Amino acid sequence: MKRYFIFALICGLFVAASVVSGAQKSPSAFLPIKKFEFAPVLDGVQIQHTFAIQNKGTLTLDILKIRTD
């Protein structure tokens, strides 16, 4: 369940960033790694992975909403 949450989080960030890109002076989110698959874990074990999000645009990148599927 947790790996699906993190995957959905990344997808949501990518979609939100692509919506605001397009203008010459705008933020532009870049995810070097767009997908990460966790190895199987036992129920109740906490797992963690850090995803890097880079702003390749000229304005501040604000992440306003994150949703999971």
Biopython code that builds the backbone (N, CA, C, O; Angstrom):
import numpy as np
from Bio.PDB.StructureBuilder import StructureBuilder

atoms = [
    (1, "MET", "N", (0.826, -1.186, 0.000)),
    (1, "MET", "CA", (0.000, 0.000, 0.000)),
    (1, "MET", "C", (0.871, 1.251, 0.000)),
    (1, "MET", "O", (0.577, 2.216, -0.705)),
    (2, "LYS", "N", (1.945, 1.235, 0.791)),
    (2, "LYS", "CA", (2.803, 2.416, 0.882)),
    (2, "LYS", "C", (3.514, 2.694, -0.434)),
    (2, "LYS", "O", (3.698, 3.853, -0.805)),
    (3, "ARG", "N", (3.915, 1.648, -1.140)),
    (3, "ARG", "CA", (4.613, 1.878, -2.398)),
    (3, "ARG", "C", (3.679, 2.486, -3.430)),
    (3, "ARG", "O", (4.115, 3.272, -4.270)),
    (4, "TYR", "N", (2.399, 2.134, -3.379)),
    (4, "TYR", "CA", (1.426, 2.729, -4.300)),
    (4, "TYR", "C", (1.218, 4.200, -3.969)),
    (4, "TYR", "O", (1.065, 5.025, -4.870)),
    (5, "PHE", "N", (1.211, 4.531, -2.695)),
    (5, "PHE", "CA", (1.071, 5.922, -2.275)),
    (5, "PHE", "C", (2.228, 6.757, -2.806)),
    (5, "PHE", "O", (2.011, 7.843, -3.343)),
    (6, "ILE", "N", (3.433, 6.271, -2.665)),
    (6, "ILE", "CA", (4.602, 7.030, -3.109)),
    (6, "ILE", "C", (4.618, 7.136, -4.632)),
    (6, "ILE", "O", (4.949, 8.191, -5.173)),
    (7, "PHE", "N", (4.267, 6.065, -5.321)),
    (7, "PHE", "CA", (4.219, 6.112, -6.780)),
    (7, "PHE", "C", (3.173, 7.119, -7.243)),
    (7, "PHE", "O", (3.422, 7.889, -8.171)),
    (8, "ALA", "N", (2.010, 7.122, -6.607)),
    (8, "ALA", "CA", (0.954, 8.065, -6.967)),
    (8, "ALA", "C", (1.377, 9.494, -6.657)),
    (8, "ALA", "O", (1.045, 10.416, -7.403)),
    (9, "LEU", "N", (2.099, 9.680, -5.573)),
    (9, "LEU", "CA", (2.617, 10.996, -5.215)),
    (9, "LEU", "C", (3.532, 11.535, -6.307)),
    (9, "LEU", "O", (3.412, 12.694, -6.705)),
    (10, "ILE", "N", (4.425, 10.717, -6.782)),
    (10, "ILE", "CA", (5.344, 11.118, -7.854)),
    (10, "ILE", "C", (4.567, 11.451, -9.123)),
    (10, "ILE", "O", (4.843, 12.456, -9.778)),
    (11, "CYS", "N", (3.605, 10.617, -9.466)),
    (11, "CYS", "CA", (2.802, 10.872, -10.672)),
    (11, "CYS", "C", (2.053, 12.190, -10.550)),
    (11, "CYS", "O", (1.996, 12.964, -11.506)),
    (12, "GLY", "N", (1.486, 12.446, -9.394)),
    (12, "GLY", "CA", (0.762, 13.694, -9.185)),
    (12, "GLY", "C", (1.658, 14.907, -9.312)),
    (12, "GLY", "O", (1.264, 15.915, -9.900)),
    (13, "LEU", "N", (2.859, 14.820, -8.767)),
    (13, "LEU", "CA", (3.811, 15.923, -8.887)),
    (13, "LEU", "C", (4.215, 16.148, -10.338)),
    (13, "LEU", "O", (4.342, 17.288, -10.785)),
    (14, "PHE", "N", (4.411, 15.074, -11.058)),
    (14, "PHE", "CA", (4.807, 15.191, -12.453)),
    (14, "PHE", "C", (3.695, 15.840, -13.281)),
    (14, "PHE", "O", (3.960, 16.698, -14.123)),
    (15, "VAL", "N", (2.466, 15.430, -13.039)),
    (15, "VAL", "CA", (1.332, 16.003, -13.776)),
    (15, "VAL", "C", (1.154, 17.475, -13.428)),
    (15, "VAL", "O", (0.945, 18.302, -14.315)),
    (16, "ALA", "N", (1.235, 17.803, -12.148)),
    (16, "ALA", "CA", (1.079, 19.200, -11.730)),
    (16, "ALA", "C", (2.170, 20.076, -12.338)),
    (16, "ALA", "O", (1.900, 21.207, -12.743)),
    (17, "ALA", "N", (3.371, 19.576, -12.403)),
    (17, "ALA", "CA", (4.476, 20.344, -12.967)),
    (17, "ALA", "C", (4.318, 20.523, -14.467)),
    (17, "ALA", "O", (4.668, 21.576, -14.999)),
    (18, "SER", "N", (3.800, 19.521, -15.156)),
    (18, "SER", "CA", (3.643, 19.637, -16.597)),
    (18, "SER", "C", (2.543, 20.623, -16.969)),
    (18, "SER", "O", (2.580, 21.206, -18.052)),
    (19, "VAL", "N", (1.569, 20.817, -16.092)),
    (19, "VAL", "CA", (0.489, 21.762, -16.354)),
    (19, "VAL", "C", (1.008, 23.192, -16.336)),
    (19, "VAL", "O", (0.581, 24.015, -17.145)),
    (20, "VAL", "N", (1.929, 23.500, -15.418)),
    (20, "VAL", "CA", (2.412, 24.875, -15.302)),
    (20, "VAL", "C", (3.544, 25.191, -16.271)),
    (20, "VAL", "O", (3.879, 26.361, -16.452)),
    (21, "SER", "N", (4.134, 24.192, -16.892)),
    (21, "SER", "CA", (5.211, 24.466, -17.833)),
    (21, "SER", "C", (4.639, 24.907, -19.174)),
    (21, "SER", "O", (3.452, 24.714, -19.438)),
    (22, "GLY", "N", (5.460, 25.484, -20.002)),
    (22, "GLY", "CA", (5.001, 25.910, -21.317)),
    (22, "GLY", "C", (5.391, 27.347, -21.596)),
    (22, "GLY", "O", (5.873, 27.646, -22.688)),
    (23, "ALA", "N", (5.198, 28.238, -20.649)),
    (23, "ALA", "CA", (5.617, 29.622, -20.841)),
    (23, "ALA", "C", (7.131, 29.712, -20.676)),
    (23, "ALA", "O", (7.745, 28.892, -19.994)),
    (24, "GLN", "N", (7.718, 30.718, -21.310)),
    (24, "GLN", "CA", (9.169, 30.847, -21.268)),
    (24, "GLN", "C", (9.655, 31.156, -19.850)),
    (24, "GLN", "O", (10.676, 30.620, -19.419)),
    (25, "LYS", "N", (8.935, 32.014, -19.121)),
    (25, "LYS", "CA", (9.295, 32.320, -17.745)),
    (25, "LYS", "C", (8.317, 31.612, -16.830)),
    (25, "LYS", "O", (7.264, 32.152, -16.493)),
    (26, "SER", "N", (8.665, 30.415, -16.434)),
    (26, "SER", "CA", (7.792, 29.625, -15.571)),
    (26, "SER", "C", (8.626, 28.607, -14.805)),
    (26, "SER", "O", (9.775, 28.347, -15.161)),
    (27, "PRO", "N", (8.050, 28.033, -13.756)),
    (27, "PRO", "CA", (8.727, 26.915, -13.101)),
    (27, "PRO", "C", (8.639, 25.678, -13.985)),
    (27, "PRO", "O", (7.738, 25.563, -14.815)),
    (28, "SER", "N", (9.561, 24.772, -13.807)),
    (28, "SER", "CA", (9.557, 23.543, -14.595)),
    (28, "SER", "C", (10.094, 22.409, -13.728)),
    (28, "SER", "O", (11.293, 22.337, -13.458)),
    (29, "ALA", "N", (9.202, 21.532, -13.297)),
    (29, "ALA", "CA", (9.603, 20.416, -12.440)),
    (29, "ALA", "C", (10.276, 19.336, -13.277)),
    (29, "ALA", "O", (9.830, 19.013, -14.378)),
    (30, "PHE", "N", (11.348, 18.791, -12.738)),
    (30, "PHE", "CA", (12.081, 17.707, -13.393)),
    (30, "PHE", "C", (12.325, 16.625, -12.361)),
    (30, "PHE", "O", (12.867, 16.888, -11.287)),
    (31, "LEU", "N", (11.924, 15.409, -12.691)),
    (31, "LEU", "CA", (12.160, 14.264, -11.822)),
    (31, "LEU", "C", (13.160, 13.350, -12.510)),
    (31, "LEU", "O", (12.808, 12.704, -13.496)),
    (32, "PRO", "N", (14.406, 13.272, -12.022)),
    (32, "PRO", "CA", (15.396, 12.403, -12.653)),
    (32, "PRO", "C", (14.958, 10.940, -12.673)),
    (32, "PRO", "O", (15.220, 10.225, -13.640)),
    (33, "ILE", "N", (14.298, 10.499, -11.617)),
    (33, "ILE", "CA", (13.778, 9.134, -11.543)),
    (33, "ILE", "C", (12.274, 9.242, -11.364)),
    (33, "ILE", "O", (11.802, 9.709, -10.327)),
    (34, "LYS", "N", (11.521, 8.816, -12.364)),
    (34, "LYS", "CA", (10.076, 8.981, -12.341)),
    (34, "LYS", "C", (9.346, 7.804, -11.690)),
    (34, "LYS", "O", (8.166, 7.914, -11.355)),
    (35, "LYS", "N", (10.033, 6.699, -11.513)),
    (35, "LYS", "CA", (9.383, 5.524, -10.952)),
    (35, "LYS", "C", (10.366, 4.782, -10.062)),
    (35, "LYS", "O", (11.545, 4.662, -10.395)),
    (36, "PHE", "N", (9.885, 4.287, -8.941)),
    (36, "PHE", "CA", (10.699, 3.498, -8.032)),
    (36, "PHE", "C", (9.843, 2.354, -7.516)),
    (36, "PHE", "O", (8.736, 2.576, -7.025)),
    (37, "GLU", "N", (10.339, 1.154, -7.623)),
    (37, "GLU", "CA", (9.586, -0.001, -7.140)),
    (37, "GLU", "C", (10.257, -0.550, -5.882)),
    (37, "GLU", "O", (11.433, -0.913, -5.882)),
    (38, "PHE", "N", (9.475, -0.596, -4.831)),
    (38, "PHE", "CA", (9.967, -1.138, -3.576)),
    (38, "PHE", "C", (9.984, -2.660, -3.639)),
    (38, "PHE", "O", (9.147, -3.277, -4.298)),
    (39, "ALA", "N", (10.933, -3.244, -2.956)),
    (39, "ALA", "CA", (10.958, -4.698, -2.805)),
    (39, "ALA", "C", (9.819, -5.083, -1.855)),
    (39, "ALA", "O", (9.367, -4.246, -1.074)),
    (40, "PRO", "N", (9.355, -6.318, -1.907)),
    (40, "PRO", "CA", (8.289, -6.730, -0.983)),
    (40, "PRO", "C", (8.729, -6.562, 0.476)),
    (40, "PRO", "O", (9.874, -6.841, 0.831)),
    (41, "VAL", "N", (7.796, -6.101, 1.308)),
    (41, "VAL", "CA", (8.068, -5.910, 2.740)),
    (41, "VAL", "C", (6.937, -6.536, 3.547)),
    (41, "VAL", "O", (5.828, -6.723, 3.045)),
    (42, "LEU", "N", (7.228, -6.850, 4.780)),
    (42, "LEU", "CA", (6.218, -7.397, 5.676)),
    (42, "LEU", "C", (5.262, -6.294, 6.098)),
    (42, "LEU", "O", (5.651, -5.131, 6.207)),
    (43, "ASP", "N", (4.019, -6.662, 6.333)),
    (43, "ASP", "CA", (3.013, -5.707, 6.766)),
    (43, "ASP", "C", (3.447, -5.064, 8.081)),
    (43, "ASP", "O", (3.881, -5.752, 9.004)),
    (44, "GLY", "N", (3.327, -3.760, 8.156)),
    (44, "GLY", "CA", (3.683, -3.036, 9.372)),
    (44, "GLY", "C", (5.108, -2.511, 9.379)),
    (44, "GLY", "O", (5.459, -1.707, 10.244)),
    (45, "VAL", "N", (5.934, -2.941, 8.442)),
    (45, "VAL", "CA", (7.314, -2.465, 8.376)),
    (45, "VAL", "C", (7.325, -1.129, 7.648)),
    (45, "VAL", "O", (6.754, -0.999, 6.565)),
    (46, "GLN", "N", (7.976, -0.137, 8.246)),
    (46, "GLN", "CA", (8.033, 1.181, 7.636)),
    (46, "GLN", "C", (9.159, 1.216, 6.607)),
    (46, "GLN", "O", (10.279, 0.784, 6.882)),
    (47, "ILE", "N", (8.853, 1.730, 5.430)),
    (47, "ILE", "CA", (9.854, 1.866, 4.375)),
    (47, "ILE", "C", (9.906, 3.323, 3.941)),
    (47, "ILE", "O", (8.963, 4.085, 4.157)),
    (48, "GLN", "N", (11.020, 3.696, 3.326)),
    (48, "GLN", "CA", (11.200, 5.088, 2.950)),
    (48, "GLN", "C", (12.063, 5.180, 1.702)),
    (48, "GLN", "O", (12.987, 4.389, 1.513)),
    (49, "HIS", "N", (11.756, 6.142, 0.864)),
    (49, "HIS", "CA", (12.572, 6.456, -0.311)),
    (49, "HIS", "C", (12.439, 7.950, -0.579)),
    (49, "HIS", "O", (11.338, 8.495, -0.493)),
    (50, "THR", "N", (13.511, 8.600, -0.893)),
    (50, "THR", "CA", (13.493, 10.027, -1.172)),
    (50, "THR", "C", (13.516, 10.250, -2.678)),
    (50, "THR", "O", (14.378, 9.724, -3.382)),
    (51, "PHE", "N", (12.566, 11.028, -3.162)),
    (51, "PHE", "CA", (12.497, 11.374, -4.572)),
    (51, "PHE", "C", (12.991, 12.797, -4.737)),
    (51, "PHE", "O", (12.570, 13.691, -4.003)),
    (52, "ALA", "N", (13.878, 13.014, -5.695)),
    (52, "ALA", "CA", (14.400, 14.351, -5.966)),
    (52, "ALA", "C", (13.530, 15.028, -7.011)),
    (52, "ALA", "O", (13.208, 14.441, -8.044)),
    (53, "ILE", "N", (13.152, 16.271, -6.731)),
    (53, "ILE", "CA", (12.413, 17.082, -7.686)),
    (53, "ILE", "C", (13.231, 18.345, -7.902)),
    (53, "ILE", "O", (13.529, 19.069, -6.952)),
    (54, "GLN", "N", (13.590, 18.606, -9.144)),
    (54, "GLN", "CA", (14.396, 19.781, -9.466)),
    (54, "GLN", "C", (13.549, 20.787, -10.226)),
    (54, "GLN", "O", (12.715, 20.416, -11.051)),
    (55, "ASN", "N", (13.771, 22.062, -9.942)),
    (55, "ASN", "CA", (13.116, 23.126, -10.683)),
    (55, "ASN", "C", (14.071, 23.581, -11.778)),
    (55, "ASN", "O", (15.086, 24.218, -11.495)),
    (56, "LYS", "N", (13.750, 23.259, -13.021)),
    (56, "LYS", "CA", (14.591, 23.648, -14.148)),
    (56, "LYS", "C", (14.079, 24.930, -14.806)),
    (56, "LYS", "O", (14.601, 25.342, -15.841)),
    (57, "GLY", "N", (13.061, 25.563, -14.214)),
    (57, "GLY", "CA", (12.503, 26.789, -14.761)),
    (57, "GLY", "C", (13.145, 28.019, -14.157)),
    (57, "GLY", "O", (14.113, 27.932, -13.402)),
    (58, "THR", "N", (12.580, 29.178, -14.508)),
    (58, "THR", "CA", (13.141, 30.452, -14.056)),
    (58, "THR", "C", (12.388, 31.045, -12.877)),
    (58, "THR", "O", (12.894, 31.968, -12.240)),
    (59, "LEU", "N", (11.192, 30.545, -12.562)),
    (59, "LEU", "CA", (10.411, 31.038, -11.432)),
    (59, "LEU", "C", (10.329, 29.971, -10.348)),
    (59, "LEU", "O", (10.671, 28.810, -10.574)),
    (60, "THR", "N", (9.875, 30.378, -9.179)),
    (60, "THR", "CA", (9.750, 29.463, -8.048)),
    (60, "THR", "C", (8.722, 28.378, -8.346)),
    (60, "THR", "O", (7.631, 28.656, -8.844)),
    (61, "LEU", "N", (9.082, 27.156, -8.039)),
    (61, "LEU", "CA", (8.186, 26.018, -8.223)),
    (61, "LEU", "C", (7.434, 25.789, -6.917)),
    (61, "LEU", "O", (8.038, 25.420, -5.909)),
    (62, "ASP", "N", (6.129, 26.004, -6.928)),
    (62, "ASP", "CA", (5.278, 25.757, -5.765)),
    (62, "ASP", "C", (4.486, 24.482, -6.006)),
    (62, "ASP", "O", (3.795, 24.354, -7.017)),
    (63, "ILE", "N", (4.588, 23.545, -5.079)),
    (63, "ILE", "CA", (3.791, 22.317, -5.156)),
    (63, "ILE", "C", (2.608, 22.537, -4.233)),
    (63, "ILE", "O", (2.750, 22.535, -3.010)),
    (64, "LEU", "N", (1.445, 22.725, -4.827)),
    (64, "LEU", "CA", (0.271, 23.123, -4.062)),
    (64, "LEU", "C", (-0.617, 21.958, -3.682)),
    (64, "LEU", "O", (-1.277, 22.007, -2.644)),
    (65, "LYS", "N", (-0.654, 20.931, -4.476)),
    (65, "LYS", "CA", (-1.573, 19.831, -4.217)),
    (65, "LYS", "C", (-0.922, 18.510, -4.603)),
    (65, "LYS", "O", (-0.291, 18.397, -5.654)),
    (66, "ILE", "N", (-1.083, 17.520, -3.743)),
    (66, "ILE", "CA", (-0.597, 16.186, -4.033)),
    (66, "ILE", "C", (-1.766, 15.242, -3.790)),
    (66, "ILE", "O", (-2.445, 15.328, -2.766)),
    (67, "ARG", "N", (-1.993, 14.349, -4.733)),
    (67, "ARG", "CA", (-3.067, 13.387, -4.548)),
    (67, "ARG", "C", (-2.559, 11.992, -4.869)),
    (67, "ARG", "O", (-1.581, 11.825, -5.597)),
    (68, "THR", "N", (-3.225, 11.012, -4.326)),
    (68, "THR", "CA", (-2.872, 9.617, -4.588)),
    (68, "THR", "C", (-4.017, 8.938, -5.292)),
    (68, "THR", "O", (-5.169, 9.357, -5.182)),
    (69, "ASP", "N", (-3.700, 7.906, -6.002)),
    (69, "ASP", "CA", (-4.733, 7.131, -6.696)),
    (69, "ASP", "C", (-4.959, 5.834, -5.986)),
    (69, "ASP", "O", (-5.793, 5.035, -6.412)),
]
sb = StructureBuilder()
sb.init_structure("model")
sb.init_model(0)
sb.init_chain("A")
sb.init_seg("    ")
for serial, (resi, resn, name, xyz) in enumerate(atoms, 1):
    if name == "N":
        sb.init_residue(resn, " ", resi, " ")
    sb.init_atom(name, np.array(xyz, "f"), 0.0, 1.0, " ", f" {name:<3s}", serial, name[0])
structure = sb.get_structure()
